[in-house]
Structures are given as C-alpha cells and as structure tokens.
Amino acid sequence: MSKEVQMSIKMEPELRDQFMAVAADRHRPAAQIIRDLMRLYIANSETPNVLTAETIRKSRLGEDVFQASNPADLFKQLGI
C-alpha cells in the first residue's frame, strides 16, 4: 500500500468555490477529482502519447495517409 502525502495548491477563492460546488453536485470528493485530473494529465503527457504512437505506426505502414494539393483538398478528403 502506498503512502499518501498532502499537497497545497494556491488558487483564487472563486475558482475553489466553483470547483467545490461542482464536486458536491456530482457527489464526488474534491480530492478524488484532483487525483483523477493528475492521472489524466500524466497520461496525456506521455511522449509520444497513445494516439501519437498509433498515428506514427499507421503512417509508417502507409495507412491513413492523404495526398492533397492544398488545404481545401485535404479537408475535402477528410470530410471536414
């Protein structure tokens, strides 16, 4: 079992009040939400993250690679 430590965070009172209100509305402890956000931030900071690694893999295999003459052509091919 890991040892828990405490951490202090400085923030504007209005931000804290809004956050605590949302946490209460969701019936979730504020500390758990902060831990979840920290885990998400760490996961999204991996180099490369999962999405980037998959995109690199596909491009090396020639999958999902688009050739376009200009941005408008690329957007049309992508359907956006």
C-alpha positions in Angstrom: 0.0 0.0 0.0 1.4 3.4 -1.0 1.8 6.2 1.5 -0.4 9.2 0.9 1.0 12.8 1.2 -0.7 16.1 1.4 -0.3 18.9 -1.1 -1.3 22.6 -1.0 -2.5 24.4 -4.1 -2.9 28.2 -4.3 -5.9 29.4 -6.3 -8.4 32.1 -6.5 -11.2 31.8 -4.0 -13.8 31.9 -6.7 -12.2 29.0 -8.6 -12.1 27.0 -5.4 -15.8 27.7 -4.6 -16.9 26.8 -8.2 -14.9 23.6 -8.1 -16.2 22.5 -4.7 -19.8 23.3 -5.8 -19.4 21.1 -8.9 -17.8 18.3 -6.9 -20.7 18.4 -4.4 -23.2 18.4 -7.2 -21.5 15.2 -8.6 -21.3 13.7 -5.1 -17.6 13.1 -5.5 -14.8 14.1 -3.1 -12.8 17.0 -4.4 -9.5 15.2 -3.7 -10.5 12.2 -5.8 -11.3 14.6 -8.7 -7.9 16.2 -8.4 -6.2 12.8 -8.3 -8.1 11.8 -11.5 -7.1 15.0 -13.2 -3.5 14.5 -12.3 -3.5 10.9 -13.7 -5.2 12.2 -16.9 -2.6 15.0 -17.2 0.2 12.5 -16.8 -1.3 10.0 -19.3 -1.7 12.8 -21.8 1.9 14.0 -21.3 3.5 10.7 -22.3 5.9 11.0 -25.2 4.5 10.0 -27.5 1.0 9.6 -26.2 -1.0 6.6 -27.4 -2.7 8.5 -30.2 0.5 9.9 -31.5 2.2 6.5 -31.4 -0.6 4.9 -33.3 -0.6 7.7 -35.9 3.2 7.3 -36.4 2.7 3.5 -36.7 0.0 3.9 -39.3 1.9 6.5 -41.3 5.0 4.2 -41.5 2.7 1.5 -42.9 1.2 3.9 -45.4 -2.2 3.8 -43.7 -4.4 6.8 -43.3 -2.0 8.9 -45.4 -3.5 11.6 -47.6 -2.0 13.4 -50.6 -3.5 16.8 -51.1 -2.7 19.7 -53.4 -3.8 22.3 -50.9 -5.6 22.6 -47.5 -9.0 22.7 -49.1 -8.4 19.4 -50.9 -7.1 17.8 -47.7 -10.2 19.0 -45.8 -12.4 17.6 -48.5 -10.7 14.2 -48.4 -11.0 14.2 -44.6 -14.7 15.2 -44.7 -14.2 18.3 -42.7 
